[in-house]
Amino acid sequence: MVEKANLLDFNLPALTAWFAAQGEKAFRARQVFQWIHQRGVADFDAMTDLAKSLREKLKAIAEVAPPRVASEHRSADGTVKWLFDVGVGNGIETVYIPEDDRGTLCVSSQVGCALDCKFCSTGRQGFNRDLGVGEIIGQLWVANRRLEELEREGVAVRLEATESRSPRPVSNVVMMGMGEPLNNFQPVVDAMSIMLDDFAYGLSRRRVTLSTSGVVPNIRKLAEALPVALAVSLHAPNDEIRSRIMPVNDAYPIARLLEACRDYLEVSPRDFITFEYVMLKGVNDAPDHATELARLLRREKVPAKVNLIPFNPFPDSGFETTDMDRVRRFQQILLDAGFIATIRRTRGGDIDAACGQLAGQVVDRMKRKTVRIHSHPGH
């Protein structure tokens, strides 16, 4: 039996080439692409502007196969989290966060993560494999369909659409879920190209953000391939602290990272880099750390927005949450130094969907064990 091609695995150029290999014209690929992504249709029989012969042909050789939803949890604040089954005991998590002016989907790029950031429950699980294009874009495909279903059931998942909002529930995507996106470079770039495609989701580059722990060579590759908004997990004002909590810093220390960020801004859709900074009590949260961070960013001449993130605890993390008065004092020092500094509002904490809590289920190929943390509320 011939294995069917999953059409979610193709961006438009790849799908066009695949159709050509089947002896079909390019415009047929565009039609099918629109049916799949603009309209969320998986059934070839429902693609009514295709000839019946083509529909029968596609049913024999192709499918639209997103990752399977293993569970769904909804927070009291409107956040929705899905656990997707990606086979062989592995699961990934995806989170939808409704906000006043947008609906943001946090998308995973890998099953687990190999970078072992000490404050992240995903990193605690180890790493199994990269996700394919269809598994990445499939998270967005499923989320839009499911959120539209919830709306029809009377569940409020977004505010009223405006001219600046997407007609779909998801108006913004952040590659901030499980995994390091730049360590799964080509599938992530191909999936983001589908997000941006006018025949698919039509998102602007400003509304797609990739978050990296600082894989410097691939920041430079991204600038050439598909520059979207960039967020960098910094989390420390100096190499000593950063290497202690983020081993990636040994390979790509802060000076090299900030140099790559400066270069990225030449092609970025935004005029600043967002630096993520998880506040860890007694580690990186002192007023002196804030002053040192401001001096660093000013010295390196990187236009910056600093997003302060209260640490979200998980079992045996070894870290504690900074109290909010101390977080606000840290913020004020940055503001007084002339930087944009925000405090991330914790969302979805009651369903373990907050920043740093995504864990899913990973059969760890690095440590040869299965680890499961926070896949369901109460665990």
Buried (B, 14 or more C-beta within 10 A) or exposed (E): EEEBBBBBBBBBEBBBEBBEEBEBEBEBBBBBBBBBBBEBBBEBEEBEEBEEEBBEBBEEEBBBBBBEBBEEBBBEBBBBBBBBBBBEEBBBBBBBBBBEEBBBBBBBBBBBBBBBBBBBBBBBBBBBBBBBBBBBBBBBBBBBBBBBEBEEEEEEBBEEEEEEBBEBBBBBBBBBBBBBBBBBBEBBBBBBBBBBBEBBBBBBBEBBBBBBBBBBEBBBBBBEBBBBBBBBBBBBBBEEBBBEBBBBBEEBBBEBBBBBBEEBBEEBBBEBBBBBBBBBBEBBBBEEBBBBBBEBBEEBEBBBBBBBBBBBBBEEBEBBBBEEEBBEBBBEBBBEBEBEBBBBEBBBBBBBBBBBBBBBBBBBBEEEEBBBBBBEEEE
